[in-house]
Amino acid sequence: MALSTFLSAYAELDPSEITSALRTIVRPISADAHALSAFTGELDAALNDSRVSAYHYALALRVSQSLTWAVQCFDTRRELEVLDGAIDVLAFNLKNPKKTSAALGHFGGADGLVAFVGQKLSFACTKRLFKELAATRPSADLLPVVDALLGAAFAFDSSDSAKPLKRLALLMTQTILASASAQTLRTVLPYVAELVSEHQWGRLVERHPTLMEELLLAQVGVRPRDAARWANAGVLERPSCLAPCVDLLLRCGKPLGPAFFRKFLHAYAKHTVDNPTTQTGLDVLGVTAERVMSLDMYMRYYLLSYPDRKVRVREALSVLSVYKTIQSVEGGSGWTWKYIRRLLPVLVEEFSRRPDLWDAALQQPISATDDILSALIGLFKELGPGVIQMQTLSNTVQLATQPRGARFPLIALAYSALGLTLTVVPSGAAVSQYPPCPMGVLASLDPDHCRMFLQTGLEVMGNSFFHYSASKMSHQSALIVSDTLELLDELPAEQQNEARMAILRAACVGARRGPAGDMASGTEGLTDVRNDIDGYVKLAARSPDASLRLLHIQMALNLCMLAQSPQRFHETLQPVLQKYAKDPVVGPGIFNYVASTPHVLRFLAGPPGLYVKRSVAARVTREVLVVDVQSGRQRA
């Protein structure tokens, strides 16, 4: 059958009869391999002839498709061969705009073309077709092609046939995004977001920051119109498509500026509160748990690197409030607490530069105000147990004690935070589950603040305030735990003994946890602490630092006072005085501690009948004075 005869017969058919007629016409040709080869060669020559009209070109395309059906029915081995030839012809003639329009019209538009191409052709043929399309057609005309290919890919997502389709869609995506306008991106991004690489997202953020902002704000429901558009496009049904977008936006924070991030974070927090049934807050944005480091990157940039300190503090509070909101909804996941803890020291350091704000802010109740200090203290009071770390409080106290002209009451913040860890302990809860009283911080506080803290702790927790798990009592805390001895005298009589014994137990644990290597092997008893006292004396002898030696000796003496043993106090003090009489730091330090510390003097001059020998106090005083005289001669 000649090609001209075939085309003439095809042209006279009714459209409803085309398919069946073509099958009838093609059947005898496809049955004979030689005849089929000759016919397809003649067909290819006609399609490649520039003199063929657009009408006959469309007919020839239909013939090629009919040949495909015929070959598929009678000779599957020839299917790809025929298809490859047909697509080569199609790709070649796409350079002719008239023939391209005819081809698209013949297949019912690009969707029909891709339905034919994507399901029948090899990846190599389809790739050639798209390259020709991309070279001759505007980006907007390619969007339906990408959509159709992605639809086919998602339809066969679990099979191997989807892999070449996804690769082809990725190729199409890269071609489109290279020069697409913002309007085109609004249409194509919902379909290709999952295929866009991080590098491509970074370039999109730089070229179209407004569009990226629109996408994210629509995702959290800030702009209903935009959200409806994205929802209609199916973006909200595939939140994982937005993960690279969110990730890159948070990394590329500089071009968008802090205003957008503040708006975005607060919108996210509001969306999380309004949708408490969300699996996790970050999943709303398509950001999985592995991607929360993006928020950390943002936090580092604005909190640690931004040149404007006011902006740095403002953004820190903004992020902290968002984290707090997330925690209240999600129950306090581990990563939330981690970032809150990292924020607090930064804020404390920033506010330490504003000593003029502390007094006024701490004296007034917390209210809804723009004052950054009030906001910080309010957050301290609201965060709950487990958030305020010991390191944060220690840093706070160190900042307060640094020479800055006049000592400002930054320690009041530490007191507020410490009080928080006490007042929120639920009734009946095991105290060991909550942060222990950080005695190291207490020792650095002013006596008034320390007294306030002690009073608050006793009111809330009673004598259990002094009971700590041995695993949580550090050696350094035990060294200065006895700084509360002076405050014990102010407690009611029924509380003094139990509190004193609890502190003694903690101090003994600290002696066995000392850093010198040869620990004392004292018992857990509350009265026999001889080994623990000797342990601190040994630690003092091995310590290379003079001030630390003095601390160890003071701790040994404090244990004697806690055990209410003046005899043991004298037995400990006498050899120490002799050994360190020539030490310019330890000798005078021991003298000042024993001769001028109020609670030591009260202990040595205790009530009548307390001591077996009243001469102990006199001997101690005399020996201390002798050491002081010897030290003075040595210094002279």
C-alpha positions in Angstrom: 0.0 0.0 0.0 1.4 3.4 -1.0 1.6 6.1 1.5 -0.5 8.5 -0.6 -3.3 6.0 -0.8 -3.1 5.3 2.9 -3.3 9.0 3.8 -6.2 9.6 1.4 -8.1 6.8 2.9 -7.4 8.1 6.4 -8.6 11.6 5.5 -12.0 10.4 4.3 -12.8 8.6 7.6 -15.1 9.9 10.3 -13.2 10.9 13.5 -15.2 8.3 15.5 -14.1 5.6 13.1 -10.4 6.6 12.9 -9.1 4.2 15.5 -10.8 1.0 14.3 -10.1 1.9 10.7 -6.5 2.4 11.3 -6.2 -0.9 13.1 -7.9 -2.5 10.1 -5.6 -0.8 7.7 -2.4 -1.4 9.6 -3.1 -5.0 10.5 -2.0 -6.5 7.2 1.1 -4.3 7.1 2.2 -5.1 10.6 1.8 -8.8 9.9 4.6 -8.7 7.3 7.8 -7.4 8.7 9.2 -6.5 5.3 6.1 -4.6 4.3 6.1 -2.9 7.7 9.7 -1.8 7.4 9.1 -0.4 3.9 6.0 1.4 4.9 7.6 3.0 8.0 10.5 4.1 5.9 8.2 5.8 3.4 6.3 7.3 6.3 9.5 8.7 7.9 10.5 10.2 4.6 7.2 11.9 4.2 7.3 13.3 7.7 10.8 14.6 7.2 9.8 16.3 4.0 9.4 20.0 4.7 6.9 20.2 1.8 4.4 18.0 3.8 1.5 20.1 5.0 0.6 20.5 8.7 -2.6 18.5 8.0 -0.8 15.6 6.4 1.8 15.8 9.1 -0.8 15.3 11.8 -2.2 12.4 9.8 1.2 10.9 9.6 1.6 11.2 13.4 -1.7 9.4 13.8 -0.5 6.7 11.5 2.7 6.3 13.6 0.5 5.9 16.7 -1.7 3.3 14.9 1.4 1.5 13.9 2.4 1.4 17.5 -0.9 -0.1 18.5 -0.6 -2.7 15.7 2.9 -3.6 16.5 2.0 -3.9 20.2 -0.8 -6.3 19.3 1.1 -8.5 16.9 4.8 -8.1 17.6 5.9 -6.7 20.9 9.5 -7.0 19.9 9.1 -4.3 17.3 7.2 -1.9 19.6 10.2 0.1 20.9 11.8 0.1 17.5 8.8 1.7 15.8 8.3 4.1 18.7 11.9 5.3 18.6 11.6 6.0 14.9 8.3 7.8 15.4 9.7 10.0 18.2 12.8 10.8 16.2 10.6 12.1 13.4 8.5 14.0 15.9 11.4 15.6 17.6 13.0 16.6 14.3 9.9 18.3 13.0 9.2 20.2 16.3 11.5 22.8 14.9 8.7 23.8 12.6 6.2 25.8 14.7 3.3 24.8 12.5 4.0 21.1 12.7 4.5 21.4 16.5 1.1 23.0 16.9 -0.3 20.3 14.6 1.3 17.6 16.7 0.1 19.0 20.0 -3.4 19.4 18.6 -3.3 15.9 17.2 -2.6 14.5 20.7 -5.1 16.7 22.4 -2.5 19.0 23.8 0.7 18.4 25.7 -1.1 16.2 28.2 -2.0 13.8 25.5 1.5 13.9 24.0 3.1 13.0 27.3 0.5 10.3 27.9 1.7 8.8 24.7 5.3 9.5 25.2 5.6 8.7 28.9 3.9 5.4 28.8 5.2 4.1 25.5 8.6 5.5 24.8 12.0 4.8 26.2 13.7 7.3 28.5 16.2 8.2 25.9 13.5 9.0 23.3 11.5 11.0 25.7 14.5 13.0 26.8 15.2 13.9 23.1 11.7 15.0 22.7 11.7 17.2 25.7 15.0 18.8 24.7 13.5 19.8 21.4 10.4 21.1 23.1 12.5 23.1 25.6 14.5 24.6 22.7 11.5 25.7 20.7 8.7 26.4 23.2 8.3 28.9 26.0 8.5 27.6 29.6 4.8 28.1 30.2 4.0 25.5 27.4 6.3 23.0 29.1 4.4 23.0 32.4 1.6 20.6 31.4 4.3 18.3 30.1 6.1 18.3 33.5 2.8 17.9 35.2 1.8 14.9 33.1 5.2 13.2 33.6 5.1 13.7 37.3 1.6 12.4 37.4 2.7 9.3 35.6 5.7 9.0 37.9 3.7 9.2 41.1 1.2 6.8 39.7 3.9 4.2 39.4 5.8 5.3 42.4 6.4 1.8 43.7 7.7 0.4 40.5 10.9 0.7 38.6 9.1 2.3 35.7 8.8 5.5 37.7 12.5 6.1 37.9 13.1 7.2 34.3 10.0 9.4 34.5 11.3 11.1 37.6 14.7 11.6 36.0 13.0 13.1 33.0 10.8 15.4 35.2 14.0 16.5 37.0 15.5 17.4 33.7 12.4 19.3 32.7 12.4 21.1 36.1 16.0 22.2 35.7 15.3 23.6 32.3 12.2 25.5 33.4 13.6 26.9 36.6 16.7 28.2 34.8 14.7 31.1 33.2 11.2 31.0 34.6 9.4 34.1 35.7 7.8 34.4 39.1 4.4 33.8 37.6 5.6 30.6 36.0 7.2 29.5 39.2 3.9 30.0 41.0 2.4 27.4 38.6 5.2 24.9 38.4 6.6 24.8 41.9 3.7 22.8 43.4 4.5 20.1 40.9 8.3 20.1 41.0 9.1 21.1 44.5 10.1 17.6 45.5 12.6 17.4 42.6 14.4 20.7 43.2 17.9 20.4 44.5 19.2 22.5 47.4 21.4 24.4 45.0 18.4 25.3 42.8 16.4 26.3 45.8 19.2 28.6 46.9 19.2 30.3 43.5 15.4 30.6 43.6 15.6 32.3 47.0 18.1 34.8 45.7 16.1 35.6 42.5 12.6 35.4 43.9 12.6 36.0 47.7 9.1 37.4 47.7 7.7 34.3 46.1 9.5 32.1 48.6 8.1 34.2 51.4 4.6 33.8 49.9 5.0 30.1 49.7 6.0 29.7 53.4 3.5 32.1 54.8 0.8 30.4 52.8 1.9 27.1 54.2 1.3 28.2 57.8 -2.0 29.8 56.9 -1.1 33.5 57.1 -2.5 34.5 53.8 -5.8 32.6 53.0 -5.8 33.4 49.3 -2.3 32.2 48.7 -2.9 29.2 50.9 -6.0 28.2 48.9 -3.9 28.5 45.7 -1.2 26.2 47.0 -3.8 23.8 48.5 -5.6 23.5 45.1 -2.2 22.7 43.5 -1.7 19.9 46.0 1.3 21.3 47.9 -0.3 21.0 51.3 -1.0 17.4 50.6 2.7 16.8 50.1 4.4 18.7 52.9 7.7 17.0 52.2 7.9 19.0 49.0 8.5 22.1 51.1 11.4 20.8 53.2 14.2 22.0 50.8 12.4 25.3 50.6 12.2 25.9 54.3 15.7 24.5 54.8 17.3 26.9 52.2 15.2 29.9 53.3 16.5 29.5 56.9 20.1 29.1 55.7 19.8 32.1 53.3 18.4 34.3 55.9 20.4 37.4 55.0 18.7 38.4 51.8 15.2 38.0 53.4 16.1 39.9 56.5 15.0 39.5 60.2 11.6 41.0 59.7 10.5 38.1 57.5 11.8 35.5 59.9 10.2 37.1 62.9 6.9 37.1 61.0 7.4 33.6 59.8 8.3 32.2 63.2 5.4 33.8 65.0 3.0 32.7 62.2 4.4 29.2 62.7 3.9 29.3 66.4 0.3 30.6 65.9 -0.4 27.8 63.4 1.0 25.2 65.9 -1.3 26.5 68.7 -4.3 26.6 66.4 -3.7 23.0 65.2 -2.7 21.1 68.4 -3.4 17.8 66.7 -0.5 18.2 64.4 2.0 15.3 64.7 4.9 17.6 65.3 5.0 21.3 64.8 7.8 21.2 62.2 6.0 18.6 60.1 3.5 21.4 59.3 6.2 23.0 57.3 7.5 19.8 55.9 10.6 20.0 58.0 11.5 16.7 59.6 13.3 16.3 62.9 16.6 16.0 60.9 16.1 19.5 59.5 15.7 21.5 62.7 19.4 22.4 62.4 18.2 25.0 60.0 16.6 26.9 62.8 19.9 26.5 64.7 21.8 28.1 61.7 19.4 31.0 61.7 19.7 31.4 65.5 23.5 31.4 65.2 23.5 34.0 62.5 21.2 36.5 64.2 22.1 35.8 67.8 25.9 35.5 67.5 26.9 37.3 64.2 24.4 40.1 63.5 26.2 43.4 64.0 23.2 45.3 65.6 22.9 44.2 69.2 19.3 45.3 69.5 18.3 43.2 66.5 20.3 40.3 68.0 18.5 40.5 71.3 15.1 41.0 69.7 15.5 38.0 67.4 16.7 35.9 70.3 13.5 36.7 72.3 11.5 36.0 69.2 12.9 32.6 68.7 12.8 31.7 72.3 9.1 32.6 72.5 8.4 30.4 69.5 10.3 27.5 71.1 8.3 28.0 74.3 5.0 27.9 72.3 6.1 24.8 70.5 7.0 23.2 73.8 3.6 24.0 75.4 1.9 22.2 72.5 4.2 19.3 71.8 5.0 18.5 75.4 8.6 19.6 75.4 10.5 17.5 73.0 14.3 17.1 73.5 15.3 19.4 70.7 13.1 22.2 71.9 14.8 22.2 75.3 18.2 22.0 73.7 17.7 25.2 71.8 16.1 27.0 74.7 19.1 26.1 76.8 21.4 27.4 74.1 19.5 30.7 73.9 19.4 31.5 77.6 23.2 32.1 78.1 23.2 34.3 75.0 20.4 36.4 76.4 21.9 36.6 79.9 25.2 37.8 78.4 23.4 40.5 76.4 21.3 41.7 79.3 24.4 41.8 81.5 25.5 44.8 79.5 22.4 46.8 80.7 22.8 47.1 84.5 20.5 50.1 84.5 17.5 47.9 83.7 17.8 45.3 86.4 16.6 47.1 89.4 13.5 48.5 87.8 12.6 45.3 86.0 13.1 43.0 89.0 11.1 45.2 91.4 8.0 45.3 89.2 5.6 42.5 88.3 6.0 41.0 84.9 3.4 42.3 82.4 2.9 42.5 78.7 5.6 45.0 77.9 8.0 45.6 75.1 10.9 45.9 77.6 13.3 43.1 76.6 14.4 42.5 80.1 10.9 42.0 81.4 10.3 39.7 78.6 13.3 37.7 79.5 12.5 37.3 83.1 8.9 36.5 82.2 10.2 33.6 80.1 12.4 32.5 82.9 9.4 32.2 85.1 7.3 30.4 82.5 9.6 27.9 81.1 9.4 25.3 83.8 11.7 22.7 85.4 14.7 21.3 83.6 15.3 24.3 81.4 17.6 26.4 83.6 20.9 24.6 83.5 23.6 24.9 86.2 26.0 26.2 83.6 23.7 29.0 82.7 23.4 30.1 86.3 27.1 29.8 86.9 27.8 32.0 83.9 25.2 34.5 85.2 26.9 34.7 88.6 30.3 35.0 87.0 29.1 37.9 84.9 27.7 39.5 88.1 31.0 39.2 90.0 33.2 40.6 87.2 34.5 44.1 87.9 32.2 46.5 86.2 32.5 49.6 88.4 29.5 48.9 90.7 28.2 45.4 91.3 24.7 45.4 89.8 22.0 42.9 90.9 22.4 40.5 88.0 22.4 37.7 90.7 18.7 38.4 91.2 18.1 36.8 87.9 19.9 33.7 89.1 17.8 33.7 92.2 14.6 34.0 90.2 15.7 31.0 88.0 16.7 29.0 91.1 13.5 29.7 92.8 11.7 28.5 89.6 13.2 25.1 89.9 11.8 24.8 93.4 8.3 26.3 93.1 7.4 24.1 90.1 8.1 20.7 91.7 4.7 19.0 91.7 3.3 17.6 94.9 4.5 14.1 95.6 7.2 14.1 92.9 10.6 12.7 93.7 13.0 15.5 94.4 15.8 13.6 92.8 14.1 13.9 89.4 14.6 17.7 89.5 17.7 19.8 89.4 19.4 19.9 92.8 20.1 23.1 94.7 23.3 24.4 93.1 25.3 25.3 96.1 28.1 26.6 93.9 25.7 29.4 92.8 24.5 29.9 96.3 28.0 30.5 97.6 28.5 33.3 95.0 25.3 35.1 95.8 25.0 37.9 98.2 23.9 36.8 101.7 20.5 38.4 101.3 19.8 36.6 98.1 21.0 33.4 99.5 18.8 33.8 102.5 15.8 34.5 100.3 16.5 31.4 98.3 16.9 29.2 101.4 13.6 30.5 102.8 11.8 29.9 99.5 13.2 26.4 99.2 12.2 25.5 102.7 8.7 26.9 102.3 8.1 24.9 99.1 9.9 21.7 99.8 10.5 21.6 103.5 13.6 19.7 104.8 13.7 17.7 101.6 15.2 20.8 100.1 18.5 19.7 101.4 18.3 16.1 100.3 20.1 15.3 97.1 21.0 12.2 95.1 24.6 11.3 95.5 24.9 11.1 91.7 24.0 14.8 91.4 26.3 16.2 94.1 29.5 17.3 92.5 32.7 17.7 94.5 32.9 21.4 93.9 29.4 21.8 95.2 30.3 19.9 98.3 33.3 22.1 98.9 31.2 25.2 99.4 28.0 23.5 100.6 28.8 24.6 104.2 28.4 28.2 103.2 24.8 27.8 104.3 25.9 27.0 107.8 25.4 30.6 108.9 21.9 30.6 107.5 21.0 27.4 109.5 21.1 29.5 112.7 18.1 31.4 111.4 16.0 28.3 110.8 13.4 27.1 113.3 14.8 24.8 115.9 12.9 21.7 114.6 14.4 22.2 111.1 18.0 22.9 112.0 19.1 19.4 112.9 17.6 17.7 109.8 18.9 20.3 107.5 22.4 20.1 109.1 22.5 16.3 108.7 21.3 16.5 105.1 24.1 18.9 104.2 26.6 16.8 106.1 25.5 13.7 104.0 26.0 15.7 100.8 29.4 17.0 101.9 30.6 13.5 102.7 29.6 12.3 99.3 31.5 15.2 97.9 34.6 14.1 99.8 34.5 10.7 98.2 34.0 12.3 94.7 37.0 14.6 95.0 39.4 15.1 92.1 42.7 14.2 93.8 42.6 10.5 93.0 42.9 8.9 96.5 39.4 9.4 97.7 38.4 9.2 101.3 36.5 6.0 102.2 34.1 7.5 104.7 30.8 6.0 105.6 27.3 7.3 104.9 26.7 7.8 108.6 25.7 11.2 109.9 28.0 11.2 113.0 31.2 9.3 112.1 32.7 11.5 109.4 36.3 11.1 110.5 37.4 9.5 107.2 35.7 12.2 105.2 37.4 14.9 107.2 40.7 13.2 106.7 39.9 12.9 103.0 39.6 16.7 102.6 42.9 17.2 104.5 44.5 14.8 102.0 43.0 16.6 99.1 44.4 19.8 100.4 47.9 18.3 100.7 47.8 17.1 97.1 46.3 20.2 95.5 48.8 22.4 93.6 46.6 25.5 93.9 46.9 27.4 97.2 43.3 28.8 97.1 42.0 25.3 96.5 44.0 24.0 99.4 42.4 26.6 101.6 38.9 25.5 100.4 39.6 21.9 101.2 40.8 22.7 104.7 37.7 24.9 105.3 35.5 22.0 104.1 37.2 19.7 106.6 36.6 22.2 109.4 33.0 22.7 108.3 32.4 18.9 108.5 33.6 19.1 112.1 31.0 21.8 112.8 28.3 20.0 111.0 29.0 16.9 113.1 28.9 19.2 116.2 32.3 17.9 117.3 34.6 20.7 118.7 37.1 18.1 119.7 37.4 16.9 116.1 37.6 20.5 115.0 40.6 21.0 117.2 42.2 17.7 116.1 41.9 18.8 112.5 42.9 22.4 112.9 46.1 21.8 115.0 48.2 19.8 112.4 46.9 22.0 109.6 48.1 25.2 111.3 51.5 23.7 111.9 51.8 22.4 108.3 50.8 25.6 106.6 52.2 28.1 109.0 54.7 29.4 106.4 52.2 29.3 103.5 51.5 32.9 102.6 48.0 32.1 101.4 46.7 29.1 103.4 48.1 30.2 106.8 46.5 33.7 106.9 43.4 32.3 105.2 42.8 29.7 108.0 43.3 32.4 110.6 40.8 34.8 109.0 38.3 32.0 108.5 38.4 30.8 112.1 38.9 34.1 113.8 36.4 36.2 111.8 33.7 33.9 110.4 30.5 34.4 112.5 29.2 30.9 112.4 32.7 29.5 113.3 32.9 31.8 116.3 29.4 30.9 117.4 30.4 27.2 117.1 33.5 27.7 119.2 31.6 29.6 121.9 28.7 27.2 121.8 26.1 27.0 124.5 27.2 25.8 128.0 27.4 22.0 128.3 27.8 21.4 124.6 31.5 20.7 124.7 33.2 18.1 126.9 36.1 20.4 127.4 35.5 24.2 127.5 39.2 24.7 127.1 39.0 23.6 123.5 37.8 27.0 122.3 40.6 28.7 124.2 43.3 26.4 122.8 42.0 26.9 119.3 42.1 30.7 119.7 45.6 30.6 121.2 47.0 28.4 118.5 45.4 30.5 115.7 46.9 33.6 117.2 50.3 31.9 117.4 50.1 30.9 113.7 49.1 34.5 112.8 52.1 35.9 114.6 54.4 33.4 112.9 52.9 34.2 109.5 53.5 37.9 110.2 57.1 37.3 111.0 57.5 35.1 107.9 56.0 37.9 105.7 58.2 40.4 107.3 
